[in-house]
Amino acid sequence: MAKRKSNLAGGSRIVLALSILSLILNKPVVAQNVYTLNYPGSTCYLTYISYARDGDYSVIKKPFIFILGEENQTAQQLFDLDTLKKSTAYINFQFIYVPNMGTSPKDKLNCIETLAGSITNNFLFGHANMFLQINDKRITQSDLSLYGLKNVFGKVRFAYPAQRDLALVDTIGNFKEDDLGYKVDKKQKIDNRKEYEKAKVDFFENKTYEKPKKTYMGKPDALNFTLTGIIRDKSTSEALPSASIYVKGTTIGTSTNTDGYFTFLKVPSDTSTLIVQYIGYEKREVFLTPKSDKKNLLIEMIPQSQALQNVTVTAYRDDIVFSRKAEVSTIKLTPKKLETLPSLGEKDIMRSFQLMPGISASNESSSGLYVRGGTPDQNLVLYDGFTVYHVDHLYGFYSAFNSNAIKDVQLYKGGFESKFGGRLSSVTEITSKEGNRNNFNVGGDLSLLSMNLYTEVPIGKKFSSFIAFRRSYKGPLYNKIFDKFNTKPETSTSTPVRQGPGGMFSQNTKVTSYFYDLNGKFTYRPGDKDIVSLSIFNGTDKLDNSVSSEIPSFGQSGSNLNMSSTDLTRYGNIGSSLKWSRKWNSKLYGNTFLSYSNYYSHRDRTQNGTIFNSNNESRTSRNGILENNDLKDYSLKSDYQWDITDFNQIQFGGFATHYDIKYNYAQSDTTTILNRSGQALLGGFYIQSKMKFFNNKLQVLPGIRSSYFETANKMYFEPRASVSYNLTDNLTLKAAYGKYYQFANRVTREDILSGSKDFWILSDGKSVPISSSVHYVAGISYESKNYIFSAEAYYKKIHNLTEYSLRINASPMGINYDENFFNGYGFSKGIEFLVQKNSGNFNGWISYTLGEAKNHFDVYSDTYFPANQDVTHEFKIVGLYNYRRWDFSANWIFATGRPYTAPSGAYSITLLDGSAQDYFTVTSKNSLRLPDYHRLDVSVNYKLYLGSYNDKDRQELGYIGFSLFNVYNRKNIWYKQYAIESGKVIETNVTYLGITPNITISLKFR
Amino acid sequence: MKFRILIQILMIFGAITACTKSDNSEFTDSPIVESYLKPGDHPLIKITRQTPFSSNINYSSDDINSLSIKITDNNISNILTPIGEGQYIDSAITIAEGERYDISFLFNSKSVTAYTEVPNKPRQVTQSVTSITIAQMDFSSGMPTSMPENPDPVSLTWNNPDASYYIVVIENMEKTLTAIRDFGNNTRPGNMFRKAPTTSSGIEIQSMEFQYYGRHRLILYHVLPDYASLYSDKQSSSQNLTNPSTSIMNGYGIFTALNSDTLYLTVKK
């Protein structure tokens, strides 16, 4: 008997051991996951535990059991004590352990719905398989009804019978998975957590783009709060200026400043949705959650892969209700999209602006803009804050702006705000690229005209740089344009070059002509609040039509003769600005610029003779014309924007510029005909207030700018105001008024035989007075889902215009050159229409402008005469079509002819040396019109990718473009030339460029 | 819908541009005066009409050969005698240095007037050399064995205290012209050439500027500003045509006096 007992005892010990072992083994080997919902400070900030028995956390199409712990129990404690999770019935269930915090049932139950929604992607698969177990003794069924949890969960049970409603009696077995209970919401078609995660990864690596989804479905935490942030390019981190951002479903909207920062003073709730738009990038929605960073919200935009979809004319247009950006007469262009427009050798921002209403397109020989009947010198061109005085390359065919270096351009056609001053007609504001902040990049273009190379080098997280260089080469396109402007045939007189003792006998050398640009920008961000950047700009032209002969001598004499006929023009603009931006707080943002801009133009049309004698001494004599213009501009300015309230933003600033302008015109190296030099200080300040009323329907922007000009020793006040009113969500009325002064003037002398002889001089208040203008603008725009219609009318009155003429005042007593500045006044008025389609694969716009520009100069006539730039009708149609990798575009421009002056008679005078010279008399200035101008340009671009078509990971390498300028080779007349032959006055037409093809290859590393 | 708008727009401006009007520049029949008053000569004035640009204009009724041109010198006025082809002369007056001369006549119902003063003869004129030797460059038989020496430029200087205008005209006096170098297929240059007007007190003529051998007259003219301005950039393009510079009221052309000194230079082989 004792033996059997001991046998049993031994057996039970084994059983005990085995059962302990099994207990151990039965313990789940998979660890639980600990998560946090929301963040400290919000109501539903809690730490919960998620546990899947089978270890599969990737799927949300499964049953969920939420367990609310006992009073004051943490999730961990709850988890440790829970036995449900061990049940084999729940092997494929997901357990969520919710801590019990708070004192009232409300507090405890409040967050469960939020939590459940966030976990299950807003109940993507319905509520039938959502289960809740409440361990808290004090919660009753009526509490459940009160807090709506009955609708959230398919079944709820109480762990402790005391709370159980008899109707709700169930056993553990009632938490049963209902296979048919999974409903899928068709709109949100992510049925697999794995795919969603992959989409998220792809999005952040910029390969495929799936729209971000709203994931937070809970209640908002904050209402009517201030939100500030920055909008950037996803891959390069380049800040996007003037991007539109607004709150979906409201009229609250704003735009980013030049550094990409935006501020909303009153966002309705922190679960609102923001909509962001920037041309060239995919429009995106930003779903705010209580967790979003309210002080520095980062929004990243993905570039569009399609062709130019819109050139924003005014506000945002979209398919849902939103607010309008109420700006008058503003055009925005992003160089990114210029590739698809037809180009003449180079994609060019200024030429692209010519396709817009209100800007003259029939002037091939000037890349400066003629905006609403104004001349290019009345257009203020700002490049990163400093003024560019000369925007032409190669006789005006190209602008001095390398598109690869430019991020954003805004053109204000009229009625522009107090922030800008010093010009009468318009403002072009150019912002250059800062460079990729994340990766090194290099790229380049090669066309029939020039080559273009750029590089982006970031160093660390705080420093980024961008450098671009462009240079023309003397290829067929350059020569074609160059020859058009030099009527003297380029005489390489066929002098045979013979070999002889001592080398070549005689050479006629021709020096090359070219233009180049160098742009650089270096940006340093020491912290979150400051940005320091240095921008450098250098655009130079050397146009040489000279002939030189060198006759070496050999033998005993040893003296050389050098004779050359020079026709050299060298001009350019060098500029640089140092900018410091600071975000003082969420309401105040400021920029300060210190800049230098130098425009120089040197023109030499002389005959030189240099003789070197045997002692190597040289004697030079020079006959001809020498012209020199040098303008130096040193500026310091500061601009601030202060969001005082959510409906009022005040912008103010100060500026000071020191001008140093010299102009010298001499003949024969000794006779100075005109010598003007001026130095003056121009300083002042401005203040304007952007106000919104009636739920942002009415926006008013009054302001005043005041300047002190040293030469005149006077203050000048320029009041300005603009108003826009949204009659309906689609229809907006706009109006603007402004007074403008100009202190530095560019005098135009378009004598084509010698090239352009424009020069800058300072007003002196006497022979060159300070010019002024007044603008009145009114417009209406209607935007539907796919179209924009807009009409805008303008009237500008201009006083104290100055024209210059060199020869008009000779008498036996002398030639008085200083009296050759003539003063007058003028006006320009017109109406512009635009119809734009901006969605779909085929889009474009049609624009028509009816305008008139007239001047009145007493010296010419006592009535108004048409200004040189007056064009009555101008009609433009631009179409763009995108098909897969191909982009097709075409534009047709029609403009009625410009005025010109024809001679009324001609005569000949025989001079003392026996030669006869022709002279022409004129009765009325600009009384005739050249024939109509029209031309068609087309272009085709093919995008180059690395990888196959179906490969979504493929990278864009660049494109190859072919474009044809003036397809049907119309001989548009540029000007007429007169001569006397056989007793008759002969008129010859000189035409613009005929059909000109161009091929461009553009490649980039990233 | 958009096509309808497009067609409507096209029709509208088609209608507007259909009515173009051609404008004729008005033509004012102003006389052209050409006259150079040289000391020792009788005044000779040539009047012509402008050549009109458009074909259907009407000239005034004045006859170019029977105008009544009055010349005034020291308050003594004479009427010039027409000698045909628009030329008028006054044999009673001899142009003298320092004198002021005024002319006036009626043309196309307007009073055409001009005046001028005879500048002084160039003073203290010096000439660096009276002859230069330029070797003939002939390459028809290949390279020459020795290269010629290039002579120094001919330098003229004069006294110019008030920075007035001077022009040098170089004229070859030979009856037959012997070229210094082969012109090839280019047109043969004339026997005269000039230097640009200058307000300095000297000028240099490079040996390369001579085209022919032989005796040359170097005429140094002392001219007035209105003559010098005739050499300025000529405008013949429709972009900026303006009336020519002239000192004649209600007329065009040149009525000016000048004075000169002649020097001689021989260019030898």
HADDOCK unambig.tbl for C-alpha pairs under 7 A between the chains (distance, minus, plus):
assign (segid A and resid 553 and name CA) (segid B and resid 147 and name CA) 6.55 0.50 0.50
assign (segid A and resid 554 and name CA) (segid B and resid 147 and name CA) 6.31 0.50 0.50
assign (segid A and resid 555 and name CA) (segid B and resid 146 and name CA) 6.18 0.50 0.50
assign (segid A and resid 555 and name CA) (segid B and resid 147 and name CA) 6.21 0.50 0.50
assign (segid A and resid 557 and name CA) (segid B and resid 149 and name CA) 5.81 0.50 0.50
assign (segid A and resid 671 and name CA) (segid B and resid 199 and name CA) 6.52 0.50 0.50
assign (segid A and resid 750 and name CA) (segid B and resid 239 and name CA) 6.74 0.50 0.50
assign (segid A and resid 750 and name CA) (segid B and resid 240 and name CA) 6.79 0.50 0.50
assign (segid A and resid 751 and name CA) (segid B and resid 240 and name CA) 6.94 0.50 0.50
assign (segid A and resid 807 and name CA) (segid B and resid 245 and name CA) 5.68 0.50 0.50
assign (segid A and resid 808 and name CA) (segid B and resid 244 and name CA) 6.87 0.50 0.50
assign (segid A and resid 808 and name CA) (segid B and resid 245 and name CA) 4.94 0.50 0.50
assign (segid A and resid 809 and name CA) (segid B and resid 245 and name CA) 6.30 0.50 0.50
assign (segid A and resid 810 and name CA) (segid B and resid 225 and name CA) 6.61 0.50 0.50
assign (segid A and resid 810 and name CA) (segid B and resid 226 and name CA) 5.10 0.50 0.50
assign (segid A and resid 810 and name CA) (segid B and resid 229 and name CA) 6.88 0.50 0.50
assign (segid A and resid 810 and name CA) (segid B and resid 245 and name CA) 6.08 0.50 0.50
assign (segid A and resid 810 and name CA) (segid B and resid 246 and name CA) 6.23 0.50 0.50
assign (segid A and resid 810 and name CA) (segid B and resid 247 and name CA) 6.14 0.50 0.50
assign (segid A and resid 811 and name CA) (segid B and resid 225 and name CA) 6.59 0.50 0.50
assign (segid A and resid 811 and name CA) (segid B and resid 226 and name CA) 5.26 0.50 0.50
assign (segid A and resid 811 and name CA) (segid B and resid 247 and name CA) 4.93 0.50 0.50
assign (segid A and resid 812 and name CA) (segid B and resid 116 and name CA) 6.01 0.50 0.50
assign (segid A and resid 812 and name CA) (segid B and resid 224 and name CA) 5.71 0.50 0.50
assign (segid A and resid 812 and name CA) (segid B and resid 225 and name CA) 5.74 0.50 0.50
assign (segid A and resid 812 and name CA) (segid B and resid 226 and name CA) 5.48 0.50 0.50
assign (segid A and resid 813 and name CA) (segid B and resid 225 and name CA) 6.79 0.50 0.50
assign (segid A and resid 814 and name CA) (segid B and resid 225 and name CA) 5.15 0.50 0.50
assign (segid A and resid 815 and name CA) (segid B and resid 225 and name CA) 6.13 0.50 0.50
assign (segid A and resid 900 and name CA) (segid B and resid 238 and name CA) 5.67 0.50 0.50
assign (segid A and resid 900 and name CA) (segid B and resid 239 and name CA) 5.99 0.50 0.50
assign (segid A and resid 901 and name CA) (segid B and resid 238 and name CA) 5.21 0.50 0.50
assign (segid A and resid 901 and name CA) (segid B and resid 239 and name CA) 6.65 0.50 0.50
assign (segid A and resid 901 and name CA) (segid B and resid 240 and name CA) 6.96 0.50 0.50
assign (segid A and resid 901 and name CA) (segid B and resid 241 and name CA) 6.08 0.50 0.50
assign (segid A and resid 902 and name CA) (segid B and resid 238 and name CA) 5.94 0.50 0.50
assign (segid A and resid 903 and name CA) (segid B and resid 53 and name CA) 6.35 0.50 0.50
assign (segid A and resid 904 and name CA) (segid B and resid 25 and name CA) 5.67 0.50 0.50
assign (segid A and resid 904 and name CA) (segid B and resid 26 and name CA) 6.39 0.50 0.50
assign (segid A and resid 904 and name CA) (segid B and resid 27 and name CA) 5.22 0.50 0.50
assign (segid A and resid 904 and name CA) (segid B and resid 52 and name CA) 5.91 0.50 0.50
assign (segid A and resid 904 and name CA) (segid B and resid 53 and name CA) 5.31 0.50 0.50
assign (segid A and resid 905 and name CA) (segid B and resid 27 and name CA) 6.96 0.50 0.50
assign (segid A and resid 905 and name CA) (segid B and resid 50 and name CA) 5.45 0.50 0.50
assign (segid A and resid 905 and name CA) (segid B and resid 51 and name CA) 5.21 0.50 0.50
assign (segid A and resid 905 and name CA) (segid B and resid 52 and name CA) 4.10 0.50 0.50
assign (segid A and resid 905 and name CA) (segid B and resid 53 and name CA) 5.13 0.50 0.50
assign (segid A and resid 906 and name CA) (segid B and resid 50 and name CA) 5.27 0.50 0.50
assign (segid A and resid 906 and name CA) (segid B and resid 51 and name CA) 5.08 0.50 0.50
assign (segid A and resid 906 and name CA) (segid B and resid 52 and name CA) 6.40 0.50 0.50
assign (segid A and resid 907 and name CA) (segid B and resid 50 and name CA) 5.18 0.50 0.50
assign (segid A and resid 907 and name CA) (segid B and resid 51 and name CA) 6.14 0.50 0.50
assign (segid A and resid 909 and name CA) (segid B and resid 34 and name CA) 6.92 0.50 0.50
assign (segid A and resid 909 and name CA) (segid B and resid 253 and name CA) 6.98 0.50 0.50
assign (segid A and resid 913 and name CA) (segid B and resid 169 and name CA) 5.96 0.50 0.50
assign (segid A and resid 913 and name CA) (segid B and resid 192 and name CA) 6.24 0.50 0.50
assign (segid A and resid 913 and name CA) (segid B and resid 193 and name CA) 6.26 0.50 0.50
assign (segid A and resid 913 and name CA) (segid B and resid 194 and name CA) 6.25 0.50 0.50
assign (segid A and resid 919 and name CA) (segid B and resid 244 and name CA) 6.55 0.50 0.50
assign (segid A and resid 920 and name CA) (segid B and resid 243 and name CA) 6.75 0.50 0.50
assign (segid A and resid 920 and name CA) (segid B and resid 244 and name CA) 6.78 0.50 0.50
assign (segid A and resid 921 and name CA) (segid B and resid 243 and name CA) 4.99 0.50 0.50
assign (segid A and resid 921 and name CA) (segid B and resid 244 and name CA) 6.61 0.50 0.50
assign (segid A and resid 922 and name CA) (segid B and resid 242 and name CA) 6.08 0.50 0.50
assign (segid A and resid 922 and name CA) (segid B and resid 243 and name CA) 5.51 0.50 0.50
assign (segid A and resid 923 and name CA) (segid B and resid 25 and name CA) 6.73 0.50 0.50
assign (segid A and resid 923 and name CA) (segid B and resid 26 and name CA) 6.10 0.50 0.50
assign (segid A and resid 923 and name CA) (segid B and resid 27 and name CA) 6.78 0.50 0.50
assign (segid A and resid 924 and name CA) (segid B and resid 25 and name CA) 6.69 0.50 0.50
assign (segid A and resid 928 and name CA) (segid B and resid 23 and name CA) 5.95 0.50 0.50
assign (segid A and resid 975 and name CA) (segid B and resid 237 and name CA) 6.77 0.50 0.50
assign (segid A and resid 975 and name CA) (segid B and resid 238 and name CA) 5.70 0.50 0.50
assign (segid A and resid 975 and name CA) (segid B and resid 239 and name CA) 6.23 0.50 0.50
assign (segid A and resid 976 and name CA) (segid B and resid 237 and name CA) 5.74 0.50 0.50
assign (segid A and resid 976 and name CA) (segid B and resid 238 and name CA) 5.07 0.50 0.50
assign (segid A and resid 977 and name CA) (segid B and resid 236 and name CA) 5.79 0.50 0.50
assign (segid A and resid 977 and name CA) (segid B and resid 237 and name CA) 4.62 0.50 0.50
assign (segid A and resid 977 and name CA) (segid B and resid 238 and name CA) 6.21 0.50 0.50
assign (segid A and resid 978 and name CA) (segid B and resid 236 and name CA) 5.34 0.50 0.50
assign (segid A and resid 978 and name CA) (segid B and resid 237 and name CA) 6.40 0.50 0.50
assign (segid A and resid 983 and name CA) (segid B and resid 51 and name CA) 6.84 0.50 0.50
assign (segid A and resid 984 and name CA) (segid B and resid 51 and name CA) 6.39 0.50 0.50
assign (segid A and resid 985 and name CA) (segid B and resid 51 and name CA) 6.89 0.50 0.50
assign (segid A and resid 985 and name CA) (segid B and resid 53 and name CA) 5.68 0.50 0.50
